[in-house]
Amino acid sequence: MKQTLLKFVVVGIYAFAITLVLNRIVSVIQTGGHNWAVGEWLINYEGGFVRRGLTGQLLLSLPFNSTIVLIILFLSIFSIVVYVYFSVLAPLIKSGLNFFSLLLLLNPAGLLFIAWDQNVFIRKEWLGMGILVLLASNTFKFKSSRIDLLAILLFVCALMSSEVNAVYIPAIMYLLSHPNRKLTKVNLYSLDKIFLVLSTITLIPLIIFHGDTNTSFLACEKIRSSGFDPLLNCQGAIETLGFSLGQALEHFKSDYPGYLLYFPLALFGLLPLYLTSWFKSHRRLVNQMMLFALPLFLIAWDYGRWISIVVSQATVLILMEGNVAKKLDRLSTIILPYRLKILLVISCCFWGLGHGGNPLTNGWIGFLPSLGKFLIG
């Protein structure tokens, strides 16, 4: 009875999260775009090679009108979210839930992050998340060298779509060198090292070809000629292509010291990870994840997104590896009072992370306020 109730609650919350994401997708399609949610995906090579331009170049090459392109875009990335949720949830629902797996699944800074902030959309880091889950499934289940090679190729494409995906490099290297992997001829050539070399080579031109005002202007002209409204799609992610580092840092001034509140929120988000045995035995990997995310905190203002990327990928590794190793019932050696366990799980419903902006002015974010707004309309 207890397991049935827990499974019902978790599946219900994730179904609600998917509903919210889907509602926002429909709203953006009806509007005709969004300066950040869509603009980031439409960055293209019209002004020459530039970071983040691959997906836009591919999308704008399609022989369809702007509405159909939007539908194709959002169906594709929505499918990634559903795939990630299903791949993580399905084995857990089958094998059973406990307090620690429940706390990880309901963590507002983890996989549910994209649902609770109404200003969050499916951004390009979900390309890396989808690849991470694919590789985790291959490492712990399929063990196919072809899937390994496909994942590496897709990750190179994900980097060319957004350098933010570099944050996943330590986790992917961990999976590629995991002792659970089946030894193949490809593995004999140190697949993790091949992956690191390819990722580094891919990142170099992305850093060099950062973009400028001319690149931004020509990318917007391409979007305009493809039938998209530039007022809705060019004044966010595409406009920032022309920002210098000084201009990017200027954005922080109006929101500091409020931005410092993201750090205690990050501690709340990391707490469910810290309580697990996996965290204690993989501190080096977690530190590497944080180190790779650090540059984002110095030059970009979506602090909530950066925190969520670290928490989400660690959550995926803990749950997928623990389930395969049949260690979910031993996720932690920490003994907590029953009432404290209940309090920690319930607390997940009361808070959430904004993707960016001052936490003091972002309003109340989380499962409960999202449910309230959904019911009230």
C-alpha positions in Angstrom: 0.0 0.0 0.0 2.8 2.4 0.9 4.7 1.7 -2.3 1.6 2.1 -4.4 1.0 5.5 -2.8 4.5 6.7 -3.3 4.5 5.6 -6.9 1.2 7.3 -7.5 2.5 10.6 -6.0 5.8 10.6 -8.0 4.1 9.6 -11.3 1.4 12.2 -10.6 3.9 15.0 -10.0 6.0 14.2 -13.0 2.8 14.0 -15.2 1.9 17.4 -13.9 5.4 18.7 -14.7 5.1 17.4 -18.2 1.7 19.0 -18.6 3.1 22.4 -17.5 6.0 22.1 -19.9 3.6 21.2 -22.7 1.3 24.1 -21.9 4.2 26.5 -22.3 5.3 24.9 -25.6 1.8 25.4 -27.0 1.8 29.0 -25.7 5.1 29.8 -27.4 4.0 28.2 -30.7 0.7 30.3 -30.6 2.7 33.4 -29.9 5.1 32.8 -32.8 8.3 32.5 -30.8 10.2 33.7 -27.8 13.4 35.8 -27.6 15.1 33.3 -25.3 13.2 30.0 -25.6 13.1 30.0 -29.4 15.8 32.6 -30.2 18.5 30.4 -28.7 17.6 27.5 -30.9 17.5 29.7 -34.1 21.1 31.1 -33.9 22.5 30.3 -37.3 25.6 30.6 -39.5 24.3 33.3 -41.8 27.0 35.7 -40.5 29.7 33.0 -40.5 30.5 30.2 -38.1 29.5 31.1 -34.5 28.9 29.3 -31.3 25.4 27.8 -30.8 24.6 28.0 -34.5 24.2 24.4 -35.5 20.5 23.8 -34.5 19.4 27.1 -36.0 21.2 26.4 -39.3 19.5 23.0 -39.5 16.0 24.2 -38.5 16.1 27.2 -40.9 17.1 24.9 -43.7 13.9 23.0 -43.5 11.4 23.6 -46.3 8.5 24.6 -44.0 7.0 27.8 -42.7 7.9 29.2 -39.3 5.0 27.6 -37.4 5.8 24.1 -38.7 9.5 24.7 -37.8 8.5 25.6 -34.3 6.3 22.5 -34.0 9.2 20.3 -35.2 11.6 22.0 -32.8 9.4 21.7 -29.7 8.2 18.2 -30.5 11.9 17.2 -30.7 13.0 18.7 -27.5 9.8 17.7 -25.6 10.6 14.1 -26.7 14.0 14.4 -25.0 12.3 15.5 -21.8 9.9 12.6 -21.9 12.7 10.2 -22.7 14.8 11.4 -19.8 11.9 11.3 -17.3 10.8 7.8 -18.5 14.3 6.4 -18.5 14.9 7.5 -14.9 11.4 6.8 -13.5 10.3 3.5 -15.2 13.0 1.3 -13.5 12.4 3.0 -10.2 8.7 2.5 -10.4 9.3 -1.2 -11.2 11.8 -1.9 -8.5 10.3 0.3 -5.8 11.0 3.7 -4.1 12.5 4.6 -0.8 13.0 7.9 1.0 16.3 8.8 -0.7 15.2 8.0 -4.2 12.0 9.9 -3.5 14.0 12.9 -2.2 16.2 12.9 -5.3 13.2 12.6 -7.7 11.3 15.5 -6.1 14.3 17.8 -5.6 13.2 21.1 -7.2 16.8 21.8 -8.3 16.9 18.5 -10.2 14.9 17.0 -13.0 11.7 19.0 -12.1 13.5 22.4 -12.4 12.1 23.1 -15.9 8.5 22.7 -14.6 8.2 25.0 -11.7 9.5 28.3 -13.0 7.0 29.5 -15.6 9.8 31.5 -17.4 11.9 28.4 -17.9 11.7 26.6 -21.2 13.5 23.6 -22.6 17.0 25.0 -23.3 19.9 23.4 -25.1 21.5 21.8 -22.0 18.7 19.2 -22.4 20.6 17.9 -25.5 23.4 17.0 -23.2 21.0 15.6 -20.6 19.4 13.3 -23.2 22.9 12.1 -24.3 23.9 11.5 -20.7 20.8 9.3 -20.1 21.4 7.4 -23.3 24.9 6.7 -22.4 23.9 5.7 -18.8 21.4 3.3 -20.3 24.1 1.9 -22.5 26.6 1.6 -19.7 24.3 -0.2 -17.3 22.0 -2.1 -19.7 22.7 -2.3 -23.5 26.5 -2.2 -23.5 26.7 -1.5 -27.2 29.8 0.1 -28.8 27.6 1.5 -31.6 25.6 3.4 -29.0 28.8 4.7 -27.5 29.9 6.1 -30.8 26.5 7.5 -31.5 26.5 9.2 -28.1 29.9 10.8 -28.7 28.9 12.0 -32.2 25.6 13.5 -30.8 27.6 15.2 -28.0 29.8 16.9 -30.5 26.7 18.2 -32.2 25.3 19.3 -28.8 28.5 21.3 -28.1 28.2 23.0 -31.4 24.6 23.8 -30.5 25.6 25.2 -27.1 28.9 25.3 -25.3 26.9 25.0 -22.0 26.8 21.2 -22.7 30.5 21.1 -21.8 29.4 20.8 -18.2 28.5 17.2 -18.9 32.0 16.2 -19.9 33.1 14.8 -16.5 29.9 12.7 -16.1 30.2 11.3 -19.7 33.8 10.5 -19.2 32.8 8.7 -15.9 30.3 6.6 -17.8 32.7 5.8 -20.7 35.3 4.5 -18.3 32.8 2.8 -15.9 33.9 -0.7 -14.7 30.4 -2.0 -15.5 31.0 -1.6 -19.2 31.4 -4.5 -21.5 34.9 -4.7 -22.9 34.9 -4.2 -26.7 37.5 -3.3 -29.3 36.4 0.3 -29.1 36.9 0.3 -25.3 40.5 -1.0 -25.9 41.3 2.4 -27.5 40.2 4.3 -24.4 36.9 5.7 -25.5 36.9 8.2 -22.7 40.1 9.8 -23.9 38.9 9.9 -27.5 35.8 11.6 -26.3 37.8 14.2 -24.3 40.0 15.0 -27.3 37.0 15.4 -29.7 35.2 17.6 -27.1 38.3 19.8 -26.7 38.8 20.2 -30.4 35.1 21.1 -30.8 35.2 23.7 -28.0 38.2 25.6 -29.3 36.5 27.2 -32.4 33.3 27.8 -30.2 35.4 29.9 -27.9 37.2 31.7 -30.7 34.1 32.4 -32.8 32.2 34.0 -29.9 30.1 36.3 -32.2 29.7 40.0 -32.6 27.1 42.6 -33.5 27.4 41.8 -37.2 26.9 38.1 -36.6 23.9 38.9 -34.4 22.4 41.1 -37.1 22.9 38.7 -40.0 21.5 35.8 -37.9 18.4 37.8 -37.2 18.0 38.7 -40.9 18.1 35.0 -41.7 15.4 34.4 -39.1 13.3 37.3 -40.5 13.6 35.9 -44.1 12.5 32.5 -42.8 9.2 34.0 -41.6 9.9 34.5 -37.9 9.0 37.8 -36.2 12.4 39.4 -35.2 10.8 41.3 -32.4 9.8 38.0 -30.8 12.9 36.0 -31.5 16.0 38.2 -32.0 16.0 40.4 -28.9 17.3 37.8 -26.4 19.8 35.0 -27.1 20.6 36.3 -30.6 21.2 39.8 -29.4 23.6 38.6 -26.7 25.8 37.1 -29.4 27.1 40.6 -29.9 27.7 41.2 -26.2 31.3 41.6 -24.9 32.3 40.1 -21.6 31.9 43.6 -20.0 28.4 43.9 -21.3 27.5 40.5 -20.1 28.8 41.3 -16.6 27.0 44.6 -16.6 23.7 42.7 -16.3 24.6 41.4 -12.9 24.9 44.8 -11.2 21.2 45.5 -11.0 20.5 42.1 -9.3 23.4 41.8 -6.9 23.6 41.2 -3.9 20.3 39.3 -4.5 22.0 36.9 -6.8 24.1 35.6 -3.8 20.9 34.0 -2.5 21.3 31.3 -5.2 24.2 29.9 -3.2 22.0 28.8 -0.2 19.5 27.6 -2.7 22.2 25.5 -4.3 23.0 24.0 -0.9 19.3 23.0 -0.6 19.5 21.4 -4.0 22.7 19.6 -3.2 21.4 18.2 0.1 19.6 15.2 -1.3 22.8 14.3 -3.2 25.0 14.8 -0.1 22.8 12.3 1.9 23.6 9.5 -0.5 26.5 7.0 -0.2 27.2 7.6 -3.9 28.0 11.3 -3.2 30.6 10.3 -0.6 32.3 7.8 -2.8 32.2 10.1 -5.9 33.3 13.4 -4.4 35.9 13.9 -7.0 33.4 13.5 -9.9 31.0 15.9 -8.2 33.8 18.4 -7.7 34.7 18.1 -11.4 31.0 18.7 -12.4 31.0 21.9 -10.3 34.4 23.0 -11.7 33.1 22.7 -15.2 30.0 24.7 -14.3 32.0 27.4 -12.5 32.7 29.5 -15.7 29.0 29.8 -16.3 28.5 31.5 -13.0 31.2 34.1 -13.8 29.9 35.1 -17.3 26.2 34.2 -17.5 23.3 35.1 -15.3 21.0 32.1 -15.4 22.3 30.8 -12.0 19.3 28.6 -11.5 20.0 26.7 -14.7 23.6 26.2 -13.9 22.8 24.8 -10.4 20.1 22.5 -11.9 22.6 21.1 -14.6 24.9 19.9 -11.8 22.2 18.6 -9.6 20.3 16.9 -12.4 23.2 15.0 -13.9 24.3 13.8 -10.5 20.7 12.7 -9.8 20.6 10.7 -13.1 23.9 8.9 -12.3 22.9 8.1 -8.7 19.5 6.7 -9.6 20.3 4.9 -12.8 23.5 3.4 -11.5 22.0 2.5 -8.1 19.0 0.8 -9.7 21.2 -1.4 -12.0 23.5 -2.3 -9.1 20.4 -3.1 -6.9 21.6 -0.6 -4.4 18.6 1.7 -4.2 17.7 0.2 -0.9 21.2 1.2 0.3 21.4 4.6 -1.3 22.6 6.0 2.1 24.1 4.8 5.3 22.7 7.9 7.1 20.0 7.1 9.6 17.4 9.9 9.8 14.4 10.2 12.2 11.2 9.3 10.4 9.7 12.8 11.0 12.7 14.5 9.5 12.4 12.3 6.4 8.8 13.3 6.0 9.7 17.0 6.6 12.5 16.9 3.9 10.2 15.3 1.3 7.3 17.7 2.0 9.7 20.6 1.8 10.4 19.8 -1.8 6.9 21.0 -2.6 7.4 24.4 -1.1 10.5 25.8 -2.8 12.0 26.0 -6.3 14.7 27.7 -8.3 14.2 30.5 -10.7 16.3 30.2 -13.9 17.8 33.6 -13.2 17.0 37.0 -11.8 16.9 38.2 -8.2 15.3 35.4 -6.1 13.8 38.1 -3.9 11.7 39.4 -6.8 11.1 36.2 -8.7 8.1 35.4 -6.6 7.2 32.0 -5.0 8.4 29.2 -7.2 7.8 25.5 -6.6 5.3 22.6 -7.0 2.6 24.1 -4.7 2.5 27.6 -6.3 2.6 26.0 -9.8 -0.3 23.7 -8.8 -2.3 26.7 -7.5 -1.8 28.8 -10.6 -2.7 25.8 -12.8 -5.9 25.2 -10.9 -6.9 28.8 -10.6 -6.0 29.5 -14.2 
